[in-house]
Amino acid sequence: MAAVIETLETVDALAAQKYKYGFETNIAMDAFPKGLNEDIVRLISAKKDEPEWMLEWRLKAYALWRTMDEPDWARIKHPPIDYENLYYYAAPSGPAPKSLEDVDPELLKMYDKLGIPLNERAALAGVESPNVAVDAVFDSVSVATTFRETLSKSGVIFCPISEAVREHPDLVKQYLGSVVSIGDNFFSALNSAVFSDGSFVFIPKGVRCPMELSTYFRINARNTGQFERTLIIAAEGASVSYLEGCTAPMRDENQLHAAVVELVALDDAKIKYSTVQNWYPGDADGKGGIYNFVTKRGACRGSRSKISWTQVETGSAITWKYPSCILQGDNSVGEFYSVALTHNYQQADTGTKMIHIGKNTTSTIISKGISAGHSNNTYRGLVKILPGASGARNFTQCDSLLIGDQCGAHTVPYIESRNMSAKVEHEATTSKIAEDQLFYCRSRGLSEEDAVGLIVNGFCKDVLKELPMEFAVEAQKLLAVSLEGSVG
Amino acid sequence: MTALPTRKLEAWRYTDLKNLAAISFTEAKPAKIVAPLPDLGIPRIVFVNGSYNAALSTPPEFMSPFVKVVDESVLPLVQINAAHAHDGVTIDVPANIDAGAVLLISYANTEMPIAFHPRHRVVLGAGAKLTIIEVAMGQGVYWHNPVTDITLHEGAALGHYRLQDESTEAFHLATIRAQISATAAYESFSLVIGAKLSRAEFHATLTGPNASTHLNAAQLLRGRQHADFTSVVAHKAPTCASRQTVKSVLSDHSRGVFQGRIEVAQIAQKTDGYQMNQALLLSPHAEIDIKPELEIFADDVKCSHGATIGALDPEQIFYLRSRGIPEDQARSILIRAFLTEALEPVTHEAARIFLEDAIETWWARK
């Protein structure tokens, strides 16, 4: 693949354009030919040294995908995606790195630039936040997973999913596709056919994961789609907090990201999944940016289990994402906390589904949408109470904030209740930043931009406080950066 | 004939017309009136099996005969109505006239399944006033598919109170479209107690500054009744207000649906929009489906919606019981309080009393 020379000047220029993660990294890459067919699926599977059952699974997904149509119900507009003009596999060339020492120093430099504490020696020396284990996914492959030894002492498995397919086939066979079936939707079928890497987490019975786990996704190569797959299983009484971050270089063409995340919580297990999504959103005229079509779903299989989704979505040209909870176990709990900020020509259609099946299941949805520029921001959610969900409880609040009169804010909640003892409450508001709030801040010497940043952070506080500490700080900064140029 | 909408259409995801599609309809015959028709001492317009009945009517002023018009609506039921409409009422009130109140009755009585598609038109000149009390009732299997087009010129005010008390074997699918000019007000309330399956679909467009609309409803359902209240309020001018409150009381295997959408165009700054749905589920088999939607393209607006769904509050029942009221009676007190509240927004006193009586009758039928 053609190497692109990157200079300090270009980085500076890009930084001036507000998206500070927009650099490209100059490393040798392997990529399969463009387009998607059975041979590509076989190639991906062979490249990963996969067993026969995995290949069959992929081929089944591929055949299903061929029969499916792209969903059209979301409030998003984009030119048709040419699935034949994409690379479905791209990875740094050469043999897979055995340890951090083998990782291409260019790559390490890139993660360093992104502020990811990949270098565990530095972390162990206490130089950087020592309590986060990172799995970094670069285009299609996982390049390094840190802290594996520490984790394995407590029995936690945290590894690239391609490795889990080989090393822990029983767990993967049992759980992969059990929450998001391969034919669930167009993008999940595509992902199931061509997913190249992602993270696998298994927390054994009764174990509280000793540190935060984290995956860092980065799309680097041109014209590639990134199709990562994450599977997290928390066995009886286990608990884990998982963070996910994403960036991509700035390019004029749109890039596709279609991930699938599956969470399984057994009896008394807790999974907290936090995302800061900051894929490249496109420039001020809406050119370029990531198409983010993601299926995320968690199953509260066990009694008293809990799954909590927190997301801060500031990036991507298009976001199509509905992290959901299937509350099967009695007394299980589902939570969804979301901040979605759109600016310029970004489009976000995001929300959640809470499916109450078990008795006394409870769910909470707090969604904060902020639209600025020419963007459109939609909350779409479903709360479904099935007849068996006696005593179920849901509380939903979705608030929208509009900045400027060229943007749109939309709320599309669906509520379906089939149990009389269930209680569902929903409220939604739409407003703009009040003049008196702005005036108050300005009279205290804040610039208009800072004042807006402050007010938006206050608006999002209910969600931001759910984020782990490191992420909360980053998210606050991200909101301010993403809003630059939205006033005045 | 245009095909009936199916659940594949987003606007029809909660209401399935397959039972209606399975019926073959025959020509309507002249019907015997076997139920007493309401009489409120005001001008009365009576339709029997879809046709105007002059003998039973005491027409109001400003009423004119039905004229067929071209309708390019994309709504399937309006298309069906446009193709089949052969009767309907037109009321055209000149500017600055207070035309008082009229009673509009649709009565059906049939042994064989029949379908009728009346097309009503109401035009109020600038500053004109009118109240319409509309009743739909009948016996037998039939499909009542009325379309009502309302045009309110500047400063006009229309009160529109609907009692849907159709036969429990009937299908009632009403479409009401209202164009509301500057400072005009359209106030509507629908009380739904009848029909096997019903839907009232409102399309209210606020076209001038300070126009307002209230689209309120109460659904009281039992047995296997299905009632759908769908509304689209389009704010196309600044400083308009819209209010929607829909309350549902659902017992047995009944199913209530509320779909409301507020659309705010970019020009419609200072919009004040509000939607509320409250559902009381009285049986383990009842179901409620709601979808309150906001679609907003203007920044200086105040729009909100809320929804609460649940059973009667056990604490309130306990409170009443602790004061010596038997459980049955306590429940009935709470349900009636919920319904009384539902009728609060009806500002026309005679209309409110009429609807209160209808609730009493419904209650007594139990």
Interface residues (C-beta under 8 A of the other chain):
Chain A: W73 P387 S400 L402 I403 G404 D405 Q406 C407 G408 A409 H410 T411 V412 P413 Y414 I415 E416 S417 R418 N419 M420 S421 A422 K423 V424 E425 H426 E427 A428 T429 T430 S431 K432
Chain B: E10 Q266 Q269 A279 L281 L282 S283 P284 H285 A286 E287 I288 D289 I290 K291 P292 E293 L294 E295 I296 F297 A298 D299 D300 V301 K302 C303 S304 H305 G306 A307 T308 I309 G310 A311
